[in-house]
Structure formats: structure tokens, C-alpha cells
Amino acid sequence: MSAAKTSMLHRNAPLAIASTQLQVLSANPRVPTFSDRVLDAGVGKLVASGLEVLQVNLGKLCNMTCSHCHVDAGPDRREIMQKETIDQCLDVLRRHPSIKTVDLTGGAPEMNPHFRHMVQEARLLGRHVIDRCNLTILLAKGYEGLSEFLATHQVEIVASLPCYLEENADAQRGDGAFAKSVEALRELNHLGYGTEGSGLTLTLVYNPVGPSLPPNQEKLQATYRRELEARYGIRFNQLFTITNMPISRYLDHLIATSQFEEYMQILVEAFNPAALSGLMCRSTLSVGWDGRLFDCDFNQMLDMEVGDGYPSTIDRFAYDSLCHREIVTSQHCFGCTAGAGSGCQGAISN
């Protein structure tokens, strides 16, 4: 399938592209299924082990169009979570204090007009709030004071910075993105982010530029810390390495460059059973911009809702049922179990 065809489907029919991508992922009979590998590992079926994180996708609107984006977000997307749905998420948090963390994603989650309401109310409920920030939004017109708002409410910032080298970072995120990111990081450092003891956590995220697995997270973190300090005087608390998932815009790229089968083979051959116990889907529930429920953000982009028999929307949330649900999987799940494993909290094992 051509990249042009899949891109057209992205723009015109999100559900159609999700179905098409699942077909592409499952098309090679020579590749073992993810569920077979899980069985071979002696785990049986993947089942949730609790519910600690509510990950909320506030919409697909974004001020950037990154080549590796699994959400296919951009300035032309109009899917936005409405306040009614946000308040339903907050009601779930109010009724279930054992859900300790609210993880806000997008697109650029800050572009949702109710972003500040969501943050303020979640913090009043005593929850740890994570903002998955692309950094450049902090400098965008109309978002003045956003950095100060995040600092005031002690929001953890998890920020994409695919490389400490400008050329590599701009290759993924667009020309000029790295320079803006550096400016935003300096602003965050000035507010106290990245400084030990400040209570303001700044986490950076690395994605491979090419079709390969991330390097060792601990070693790369040391390199990032050394290079960013030396080159730009930037400080941060921790680095996450995240494997590029073969879905959405990145799948388009793999197909267009004839690297899809090679990349899938890399993921399958690097399957690590030790990563299964730490998969984010086992302790996280993902809420789509329209209120539908998913096992993870990646399943959300493939339109793979939680399994039959479980509440499918946030307004029908049932804690006990969802805490022990069977996880819905497909071939893209090899991306989370390859090598050291990968998820929204970075590498799973050493």
C-alpha cells in the first residue's frame, strides 16, 4: 500500500485507516502472532493487574506534524475532548482515589480549551498530573504563561526530544523544532524544572530516528545529560527511551521506504518475556478524546477498544471490572516487548 493512499485515509476516514493498518500488521503469515509468543512465554493471557494511571487523550489537534507520531496529530485535526467528557474523567478520579496519576496526552494536550480546568481539578483531587508536552507549544502565540501555569500546579512535564543533536531532532519533528525546544527547556529550567528538590520534574523522551530499537536507557540518559548541559546549559531529571510503534504515520513511513517487514522482524526477534510484567496496559487505562476506553494509547490509535464485556466508555466506568480485564493485543504489541521493553514510562527492564 502506498504512503499516499494511507495518508489520504488518515485525513478522510480514521476508522478505515485503523482497520487497514491492522490488516497490514497481520498480513505476514511467517511472523508469529503476539498472542502465541505470550503463550510460549508461559504467561497465558495478558490481564490487567490493577489501575494506577488514567491516561487521557485530550485531542488530536497539535501545532506540529512529527514524522514518528503514532497519533497522526497535526494542525488540521479537529478531534477535541469536550468538557463534559473531561468532567466524567474527573468524576472517576473523585470516586476512585486509588488511581494516583493522570497522564494527559494529545496531539498537544495543552491546545484543548479545557486543559487548564482538567489540570486544576485533578491537582485539587491530589493526583499527580503528567503533561506530555512537545515543548514548542510553550512558545506558541496564545499560550503565554503556560510554563508558569504548569510550574504553579507542579505538573510533571514529559517532553519529546528525539536527539540532543539538532539535525537528527529536526529530521523527526521539522526544521527549527530543536531550536524552539531548547528555548522552551531553558525557560522551564529557569522556573525550576529539572532542579533536584524543586518538586518540578522534567522528563525527556528519546525515539530512534531510524527503524531500530532504542539503546540502553541508563547509558543514553548519561549522554543526554552531559551533552545538553555542555552545549546548552540544560538540566532534566530523567530520560525515557520509547520504541517507535509501527502504526499510523510511522507505519506510512515504513511502507513508503520498504522497511516495514524488516522492522517488524526486528521487533519480533527482540521479543523479551521479562517485559510482559511491566507493560503499561496492565496498570493504565486509556481514554480517547470521545470518551471511549482502550487498554493503551497505541490500541486507541488502531481503534481497538477494551474487550467485549467490559465498560466501553468513561461514563460507564466500572473500577472492579476494568482492574482485572483481559488486554486486547495485536502485532504492534511487539513494539512494547522488544529489547528492554517500552511504554509511556520508558524502558521496562535492563
C-alpha positions, 0 to 999 in steps of 0.5 A: 500500500502506498504512503499516499493512499494511507495518508489520504485515509488518515485525513478522510476516514480514521476508522478505515485507516485503523482497520487497514493498518491492522490488516497490514500488521497481520498480513505476514503469515511467517511472523508469529502472532503476539498472542502465541509468543505470550503463550510460549512465554508461559504467561497465558493471557495478558490481564490487567493487574490493577489501575494506577494511571488514567491516561487521557487523550485530550485531542488530536489537534497539535501545532506540529506534524512529527514524522514518528507520531503514532497519533497522526496529530497535526494542525488540521485535526479537529478531534477535541475532548469536550468538557463534559467528557473531561468532567466524567474523567474527573468524576472517576478520579473523585470516586476512585482515589486509588488511581494516583496519576493522570497522564494527559496526552494529545496531539498537544494536550495543552491546545484543548480549551479545557486543559487548564480546568482538567489540570486544576481539578485533578491537582485539587483531587491530589493526583499527580498530573503528567503533561506530555508536552512537545515543548514548542507549544510553550512558545506558541502565540496564545499560550503565554504563561503556560510554563508558569501555569504548569510550574504553579500546579507542579505538573510533571512535564514529559517532553519529546526530544528525539536527539540532543543533536539538532539535525537528527531532532529536526529530521523527526519533528521539522526544521527549527523544532530543536531550536524552539525546544531548547528555548522552551527547556531553558525557560522551564529550567529557569522556573525550576524544572529539572532542579533536584528538590524543586518538586518540578520534574522534567522528563525527556523522551528519546525515539530512534530516528531510524527503524531500530530499537532504542539503546540502553536507557541508563547509558543514553540518559548519561549522554543526554545529560552531559551533552545538553548541559555542555552545549546548552546549559540544560538540566532534566531529571530523567530520560525515557527511551520509547520504541517507535510503534509501527502504526499510523504515520510511522507505519506510512513511513515504513511502507513508503521506504520498504522497511516495514517487514524488516522492522517488524522482524526486528521487533519480533526477534527482540521479543523479551518475556521479562517485559510482559510484567511491566507493560503499561496496559496492565496498570493504565487505562486509556481514554480517547478524546470521545470518551471511549476506553482502550487498554493503551494509547497505541490500541486507541490509535488502531481503534481497538477498544477494551474487550467485549464485556467490559465498560466501553466508555468513561461514563460507564466506568466500572473500577472492579471490572476494568482492574482485572480485564483481559488486554486486547493485543495485536502485532504492534504489541511487539513494539512494547516487548522488544529489547528492554521493553517500552511504554509511556514510562520508558524502558521496562527492564535492563 
